[in-house]
Amino acid sequence: MWSAAFPFKVDRLGFRDSILRTHVVYDQGMEGYRLDGATFIEGLPGIGMVSKVAIAHVLGVVRAKRVCRLYSPEFPTSAFVSDGKIVLNFADIYAVEHPSPTLVMYGTSQPSSSYGQYEFCSRVIECVKEMGAVRVFTIGGLGGRESITPRREVYCSSTNKSALQKYVKLIDGQVYSGQIVGAAGILMNLAGMAGMENMGMLIEVSETTPDYYACRRAVQVLDRLANLGIGEVTVDQVISVSSKTIARLEY
């Protein structure tokens, strides 16, 4: 049987209370959940679908439990329908307790306005810091390059120079100069303002979407940064695992 609580309060005029604020719905028994010292990883759709597919693969191979679901009134108005069931756009936060404490965000969309991006990302940082996160990693795709390497280079930035130097060396990345659009950049900046270590990573992508070679590279760097115990993966494995996981998470 399908059942879902409508995420927004409705008054007698039909308007939502706090209409401009992201609403957080905790899973049963998960309100107040903490995972001290956790790493937080963002996984929202973007260029090349790198982050979303990589996070789907991660959630397909590690043991994770959902903590909460976030709904933003600034998410696009489209909804997903699967086998007759309609699903609003959402972003979920999952907890991975072993082998290393990690909070993982998987979502179907990003907010569609500048205000929505900042409000949503502020709420996310607020939530994960309350849960015990001390560092934030974001992933995105970097398109428009004349040539790309077979292994897909990773271009990194941070609000903290010492953190950047430490993590760039760990993943054999390069320091980035340029622009970052959307949640990947905003989450990193807000994390820095909250006193959390952070690094944003843009991975070279081809004109193919999803770029599964870039997605595989993303899985590799996230595994190393968060100590997830995933090990080496092939492109075929990423395609198979992520596809099955996305179908499960978005049903």
C-alpha positions as CSV (number, residue, x, y, z in Angstrom):
1,M,0.0,0.0,0.0
2,W,1.3,3.4,-0.9
3,S,1.4,6.0,1.9
4,A,3.1,9.4,2.2
5,A,2.6,12.4,4.5
6,F,2.3,15.6,2.6
7,P,5.4,17.5,3.5
8,F,3.9,21.0,3.9
9,K,1.3,22.4,6.3
10,V,-1.7,23.9,4.6
11,D,-3.9,26.6,6.0
12,R,-7.6,27.3,5.3
13,L,-6.7,29.5,2.3
14,G,-4.6,26.7,0.8
15,F,-1.2,28.3,1.3
16,R,1.7,26.5,2.9
17,D,3.1,27.8,6.2
18,S,6.8,28.8,5.8
19,I,6.4,28.5,2.1
20,L,9.9,29.8,1.4
21,R,11.7,27.3,3.6
22,T,13.0,23.8,2.9
23,H,11.0,21.3,4.9
24,V,12.8,18.3,6.5
25,V,10.9,15.1,7.2
26,Y,12.8,12.6,9.4
27,D,12.4,8.9,9.1
28,Q,10.8,7.2,12.1
29,G,13.1,7.2,15.0
30,M,15.8,9.2,13.2
31,E,15.1,12.7,14.5
32,G,18.1,13.7,16.7
33,Y,20.3,11.1,15.0
34,R,24.1,11.8,15.3
35,L,27.1,10.4,13.6
36,D,30.0,12.3,15.2
37,G,33.0,13.2,13.1
38,A,31.2,12.3,9.8
39,T,32.1,13.3,6.3
40,F,29.2,14.7,4.3
41,I,29.0,14.1,0.5
42,E,26.6,15.8,-1.9
43,G,25.0,14.0,-4.7
44,L,22.6,16.2,-6.8
45,P,22.0,16.2,-10.5
46,G,24.3,18.5,-12.6
47,I,26.6,18.5,-15.6
48,G,27.2,15.0,-16.9
49,M,25.0,13.7,-14.0
50,V,28.4,12.9,-12.3
51,S,27.4,13.5,-8.7
52,K,24.0,11.8,-8.8
53,V,25.2,8.6,-10.6
54,A,28.3,8.4,-8.4
55,I,26.3,8.7,-5.2
56,A,23.8,6.2,-6.5
57,H,26.6,3.7,-7.0
58,V,27.9,4.4,-3.5
59,L,24.5,3.8,-2.0
60,G,24.2,0.6,-4.0
61,V,27.3,-1.0,-2.5
62,V,27.5,0.3,1.1
63,R,25.1,-0.3,4.0
64,A,23.2,2.9,4.5
65,K,20.1,4.0,6.3
66,R,18.0,7.0,5.4
67,V,17.9,9.8,8.1
68,C,15.6,12.3,6.4
69,R,14.1,13.7,3.2
70,L,14.2,17.3,2.2
71,Y,11.6,19.1,0.1
72,S,12.3,22.6,-1.3
73,P,9.5,24.8,-2.6
74,E,12.1,26.0,-5.1
75,F,12.5,22.5,-6.6
76,P,11.2,22.3,-10.3
77,T,7.5,21.8,-10.5
78,S,7.8,18.6,-12.5
79,A,7.2,15.3,-10.6
80,F,8.1,11.7,-11.3
81,V,5.6,9.0,-12.1
82,S,6.5,5.3,-11.8
83,D,3.9,2.6,-12.3
84,G,1.2,5.2,-11.6
85,K,2.8,6.5,-8.4
86,I,3.7,10.2,-8.4
87,V,6.8,11.3,-6.5
88,L,7.8,14.9,-5.7
89,N,11.3,16.1,-6.3
90,F,13.4,15.4,-3.1
91,A,16.8,15.2,-1.6
92,D,17.5,12.4,0.9
93,I,20.3,12.2,3.5
94,Y,21.6,8.7,4.3
95,A,24.0,7.6,7.1
96,V,26.8,5.2,6.5
97,E,28.2,4.1,9.9
98,H,30.9,1.6,8.7
99,P,33.7,1.5,7.7
100,S,33.8,5.3,8.2
101,P,31.1,7.7,9.4
102,T,29.6,9.3,6.4
103,L,26.5,11.3,5.5
104,V,25.4,11.0,1.9
105,M,22.9,13.2,0.1
106,Y,21.1,11.8,-2.9
107,G,18.5,14.0,-4.8
108,T,16.4,14.2,-7.9
109,S,16.9,17.9,-8.5
110,Q,18.4,21.2,-7.5
111,P,16.4,24.4,-6.6
112,S,15.6,26.4,-9.7
113,S,16.4,29.9,-8.4
114,S,19.4,31.7,-6.7
115,Y,17.3,32.2,-3.6
116,G,16.2,28.6,-3.6
117,Q,19.8,27.4,-3.9
118,Y,21.1,29.4,-1.0
119,E,18.1,28.6,1.3
120,F,18.2,24.9,0.5
121,C,22.0,24.6,0.9
122,S,21.9,26.5,4.2
123,R,19.3,24.1,5.5
124,V,21.4,21.1,4.3
125,I,24.5,22.4,6.1
126,E,22.5,23.1,9.2
127,C,21.1,19.6,9.2
128,V,24.4,17.7,8.6
129,K,26.3,19.8,11.2
130,E,23.6,19.0,13.7
131,M,24.1,15.3,12.8
132,G,27.8,15.5,13.5
133,A,29.4,16.2,10.2
134,V,32.8,18.0,10.3
135,R,33.8,18.1,6.6
136,V,31.9,18.5,3.3
137,F,32.8,17.2,-0.2
138,T,30.9,18.2,-3.3
139,I,31.1,16.8,-6.8
140,G,30.2,18.2,-10.2
141,G,30.9,17.9,-13.9
142,L,33.3,20.2,-15.8
143,G,32.2,20.5,-19.5
144,G,33.2,22.6,-22.4
145,R,36.8,21.5,-22.5
146,E,38.5,21.0,-25.9
147,S,40.0,17.7,-24.9
148,I,39.6,15.4,-21.9
149,T,41.8,12.8,-20.4
150,P,40.8,9.1,-20.4
151,R,40.9,8.9,-16.6
152,R,39.1,12.2,-16.2
153,E,41.0,14.9,-14.3
154,V,39.6,16.2,-11.0
155,Y,39.7,20.0,-10.4
156,C,39.5,21.0,-6.8
157,S,38.7,24.1,-4.7
158,S,38.1,25.0,-1.1
159,T,37.5,27.9,1.2
160,N,40.6,26.7,3.2
161,K,44.1,26.5,1.6
162,S,45.5,23.9,3.9
163,A,42.5,21.6,3.5
164,L,42.7,22.0,-0.3
165,Q,46.4,21.1,-0.3
166,K,45.8,18.0,1.9
167,Y,42.9,16.6,-0.1
168,V,44.2,17.4,-3.6
169,K,47.3,15.4,-2.8
170,L,45.2,12.5,-1.5
171,I,43.2,12.1,-4.7
172,D,45.9,13.2,-7.2
173,G,43.7,16.2,-8.3
174,Q,44.5,19.6,-9.6
175,V,43.8,23.1,-8.2
176,Y,40.9,24.7,-10.1
177,S,40.5,28.2,-11.4
178,G,37.1,29.2,-12.8
179,Q,33.5,29.1,-12.0
180,I,31.3,26.7,-10.0
181,V,27.5,26.9,-10.5
182,G,24.9,25.5,-8.2
183,A,24.9,23.5,-5.0
184,A,28.4,22.1,-5.5
185,G,29.9,25.6,-4.9
186,I,27.3,27.0,-2.5
187,L,27.5,24.0,-0.1
188,M,31.3,24.3,0.0
189,N,31.2,28.0,0.8
190,L,28.5,27.7,3.5
191,A,30.4,24.8,5.0
192,G,33.5,27.1,5.3
193,M,31.3,29.7,7.0
194,A,30.2,27.1,9.5
195,G,33.7,26.2,10.3
196,M,33.7,22.8,8.5
197,E,36.5,21.5,6.3
198,N,35.5,21.4,2.7
199,M,36.5,20.7,-0.9
200,G,34.5,20.9,-4.2
201,M,35.5,18.7,-7.1
202,L,34.7,19.2,-10.8
203,I,35.4,16.2,-13.0
204,E,36.0,16.4,-16.7
205,V,33.0,15.2,-18.7
206,S,32.4,14.4,-22.3
207,E,29.3,15.4,-24.3
208,T,27.7,12.1,-23.3
209,T,25.2,12.2,-20.4
210,P,25.7,10.5,-18.1
211,D,29.4,10.3,-18.5
212,Y,30.1,7.0,-16.8
213,Y,33.8,7.4,-17.0
214,A,33.6,10.6,-15.0
215,C,31.1,8.9,-12.7
216,R,33.6,6.1,-12.0
217,R,36.3,8.7,-11.3
218,A,34.0,10.3,-8.8
219,V,33.4,7.0,-7.1
220,Q,37.1,6.5,-6.8
221,V,37.8,9.9,-5.2
222,L,34.9,9.7,-2.8
223,D,36.0,6.3,-1.7
224,R,39.4,7.6,-1.0
225,L,38.2,10.8,0.7
226,A,35.6,9.2,2.9
227,N,37.3,5.8,3.4
228,L,34.2,3.9,2.2
229,G,35.9,0.6,1.5
230,I,34.6,0.3,-2.0
231,G,37.8,-0.4,-3.9
232,E,38.3,-0.5,-7.6
233,V,35.3,-0.4,-9.8
234,T,34.7,-0.7,-13.6
235,V,32.6,1.5,-15.8
236,D,30.2,-1.5,-16.4
237,Q,29.8,-1.9,-12.6
238,V,29.0,1.8,-12.2
239,I,26.4,1.6,-15.0
240,S,24.7,-1.6,-13.5
241,V,24.8,-0.6,-9.8
242,S,23.8,3.0,-10.3
243,S,20.9,2.2,-12.6
244,K,19.4,-0.3,-10.2
245,T,19.9,2.0,-7.3
246,I,18.3,5.0,-8.9
247,A,15.3,2.9,-9.9
248,R,15.0,1.8,-6.2
249,L,15.5,5.2,-4.6
250,E,13.2,7.1,-6.9
251,Y,10.2,4.7,-6.8
